[in-house]
Structures are given as structure tokens and as C-alpha cells.
């Protein structure tokens, strides 16, 4: 645990040094100078008392006054420089603290965009949000307050210790004994609080995750009168957070008073020891060679108070440091998550047909070499192809993007040893409409997740236009696929911006055309600001059906050759469905389409209907063929018909 905390602090400092290679050392230099200056008044006090002692008998108070004035003037100069250093490091710390938090948030969000879908499927969204709120805030406190105070206290303690050793070893040994006791207590009590502060930080993340989940499902809670049960569940999470926080703060809060009292006892012990040394006329052991006298004992008492006080300051920062380390560890744990892997090298590019001259010899090509008829174009042509570099041959070929998708003996499981799909083989030729039918959990959505490479298959192959999708770069693969999910996600912004999300360079005319195609234009034009109407909170001011229509329009503006419709019309009423279906038919024309639907009326006109059961294909054919087989599809269809 100790090594882990040290590694976290070292890594954080290295990160900050990377962000601010000049500012951080300059800030540390100012802090060190400020701390050293705060430690030297004892030296001036010793010199002033020594001057007075030396000239006491002579009565030359003019000379004494001159020497004291000179010493005070020098100390005043140091204080002025210290004031400048203090002002400078406070300003620099403000810049570095907020700058570090800004850059860390950027790194975290950037990392989050590169994480696989699996990470978000297996982690509470509220807990993930806690990285950006609680953990970042504890990091802020540690950087802006704890680190400077610890550095000041540490440098002050070392400086004072050096002065003590210089003036009197006997009195220094008394102080060291007291410090040893303090150190043991800090390690024992502080270590106990550290363990519980880390648990507190994790418990806080779980509480926020639960609250976020309850807020999202508030309507469901009220519909099923689950308020009391939800409150009981929250109380259970909150009780755990309370217990961990109570234990952490109990440990931390007893440390300060104990150290303060030890500091007071140490002050008394140094005073008694100094008095005994003076009374017994003990010979001083020191680097300075100055004999023990009032000029040594009095400054030593001041240094003892300052020494113990700074060690107490260290203890006061234990809470913030431990919480900061716990938050920083969580932040680094997010940054250390394995990013989504992508070894794909086949990319999607704009192409144009080769000129007649460059096509010379095309008649001599072998079957499957049609891609040689294309060449890459920097201009937008509306014609897309897969750019496939053949590393061994050192050549590049272009395969026209058509939307031919084939699965060969695919096996997959979200967890090892728990298969979800087993030996699934199917094909969808360009322009075909393929429907997946089956009970919940049969594997319908899983197949579409594999086509997007949100997850990678365990065995078998998936080919897209004859190319293994593992060879296709994921961003290009997903750009060629349009998807409409059952759960809609709309972002804060205008209706136009939400439609344009499917194609960021789309013109207003293209967005409006896509909305008309999806059947969304009618209700959009009736909104207060039309296409400029602002949407917030996932489109809370729209009905579920209207949100789904916008989601369909967003997919339509992307104009991909392959469409995946995962229960796209499940949230739309029968009348709206008829409107949407016309738009969907226009949208699906000339595209390869995969449809997942529980309403069998929406899949009747599919070219192929695939019936899945427990991850296996049990029936395959068109609507009429499957009815004639009188298998599971027949039972599903007739059952649905009777219900209607």
C-alpha cells in the first residue's frame, strides 16, 4: 500500500512536470526560499542576544543599537524577498492547479473516448462521473493546499533541524526524541485513516452511481411504488459511506490534538534541559563552538515550538493528502484502462473510376480484381471504396463499398465459458433486408454489436465486401454502418445539430431531406423554433416517438450502405409507425439492412428472416417459406396475430 501511494505521488509529480517543465521548478524554488526565510529568525535572535550579552558589562549601548539595527535590516530584506516569493508561488500555484485539472480532465475524457463499449457496460455511469467531480476535487485540494504546505513544513523542519545541530547537540537530542514519538503516532494513526479514506472515496463513487441510476429511473420507481425500497437501498449505500468516513475522520481528528500536546511537552522538556545545562555549566557540543548560554537556550525554545508546529501542520494535511491520493489513484486507474485495440489497416476512401487509359489491360484481369477499376480521389465523389494495402506484395487495391456482409461459423461470449452465439453463419447481399427474430436474449443485438466491432468474435470470420472486418480500421468500419437503437440518445443542442450528428459536414438541406425521409419533418416544423429548437436532457421536451424519428433522421443523413435497425420502431405508436415505415422503406432502398424487431409485421417484407434461439440459428427463409415450415416463426407469427 505504501509503495502504491508513493508511486502515485511520483507519477503525479512527473505528470505535472510534463505539463509545466519550467513553472513547477520555479514554484518549488519560491516555496523553498519562503520556508527557509521563515526559519532564520531564530538565528538573528541568537545573534541579537549574543550582542547584548557581550556588551552588557561594557555599557556601549550605541554600538549595541547599531549592530541590532544592522541585523534587523538584514532580516527585513529577507522578509521582503520572502513576501515576493510567497506572492509569486501562490500565483503560480493557482495557474498550475487549474491548468493541471484542466489537462487531467482532457486526458480522462480523451481516454474515455478510446475505451471499448465493454467498459461502459460493466461500470456504473455515476461512478464514472465521480472521476470528474469528487476525485478531481480531491486532487485540486492536494495540489493547491496540501503539497505547498507539506513542502513548506518539510523544508522548515529540515532548516530548523540544521540550525539546532549547529548550535547545540544536547538540546537537539531532546527534540529528536519528541519527534520520534510524533513520527510513530503519525504513521500509526495516519496510516489507519488512509485505509478508510480510500474506502470512503470508493463508497462515495458507489453512492453517486446509485443516485444517478435512481434519477434516471424515477418514473419507473413511482409507477411501481418503489419509493420506500429505493430509499432503503440508498440508506444502505449511505450507511457504508458514513461508516468509512466516520472511521477515517476519527483517526484523523485525534492526531492533531495529540501532536499539539506532545509539542507543548517537548517545549517544557527543552526549557528544563536548557536550564539544567546552564546550571550545571555543561560543555556545549556543537558545530558553532558557542558555549551554552541564554543566547542558545532562548532561540532553541522558539525553534522547538516552530519545529513541533510544522510537524503538526504535516499531520493536519494527512486527511487531504490521503483523500487526494485515493482520488488520484482512481483517476490513474481510468487512464490506465486498456484502450480499444485496433489493428485494422484497410480504410474507407473516396474513389473515382479510372480513366480509359489507366484501365488498359483491365480485360486481362482475373475474377475478383474489379477493384483495379478505381483510384483514390481527394475530391468528394460520392463513390466509396476500401483501400487495401497488401504489405507482402507492396500493392494497393480498391474494393467498392457495396455492403456485402457474411458471417462464417461465428462463436462469441461476453464472458469466457459463457457462449452467447454458437456457429452462426449467414449472409446479406448488397440491397438485401435481413431480419432477426427471437426471444429476448437469443443473440439478435449481439450480432449487430459484432458487426460494429464493439466486441470481437471468439471464433469464425465476419467478412465485409469480402474483407475480414478485423483488417478494417474500426472508425472506417463504423462510418460505413448506420444504426438506429431502441434507446435514443439526443444531445444538448438544436434539432438541426442533432440530425447533423450523423454527418458533421452535412448541409441544412441534407438534414432537412433526411428528416423528411424519416417522417420527422412534420413535427419538427411545428416546434416553437422549428429546426432551431433547443433540445436538453436527452430531448425531454419531445415524445419517445419523436425522439426516435430524430434518431432515424440522424442515421439517414449519414447515408451508409448498411443499416442496422435495432427495434427502431418499438417506441412509436401504430399511426406514427405507418409514417415511419414509408420513410424507412425509402431509407432502406438499395442498402443492406439488418432489422431486429419484435413486431413481426415490420419484418414480413424482409428478403431473409433468421430465427434465433439461445444463440443459434434454428430457422432461415422469407416470410412465406417460414410460415409453410410451421416451425417457431409460424408459432410466433400466429400467436402475434391472435393477440392483435
Secondary structure as UniProt FT lines:
FT   HELIX           2..19
FT   TURN            21..22
FT   HELIX           23..39
FT   HELIX           41..55
FT   TURN            56..59
FT   HELIX           61..114
FT   HELIX           117..121
FT   HELIX           125..130
FT   HELIX           131..135
FT   HELIX           136..141
FT   HELIX           142..146
FT   HELIX           147..167
FT   HELIX           169..216
FT   HELIX           218..223
FT   TURN            224..225
FT   HELIX           227..279
FT   TURN            280..281
FT   HELIX           294..316
FT   HELIX           318..335
FT   STRAND          346..353
FT   TURN            356..361
FT   HELIX           362..364
FT   TURN            367..368
FT   HELIX           370..373
FT   STRAND          374..376
FT   STRAND          384..390
FT   TURN            391..394
FT   STRAND          395..400
FT   STRAND          405..412
FT   TURN            416..417
FT   STRAND          421..428
FT   TURN            430..431
FT   STRAND          433..438
FT   TURN            440..441
FT   HELIX           444..451
FT   TURN            452..453
FT   STRAND          459..464
FT   TURN            465..466
FT   STRAND          467..468
FT   HELIX           469..471
FT   HELIX           474..479
FT   STRAND          481..484
FT   STRAND          493..494
FT   HELIX           495..500
FT   TURN            501..502
FT   TURN            504..505
FT   HELIX           508..518
FT   HELIX           521..525
FT   TURN            528..529
FT   HELIX           530..532
FT   STRAND          534..535
FT   TURN            537..541
FT   HELIX           544..558
FT   STRAND          562..566
FT   TURN            568..571
FT   HELIX           574..588
FT   TURN            589..590
FT   STRAND          592..596
FT   HELIX           600..602
FT   TURN            603..605
FT   STRAND          608..613
FT   TURN            614..615
FT   STRAND          616..621
FT   HELIX           623..629
FT   HELIX           632..643
//
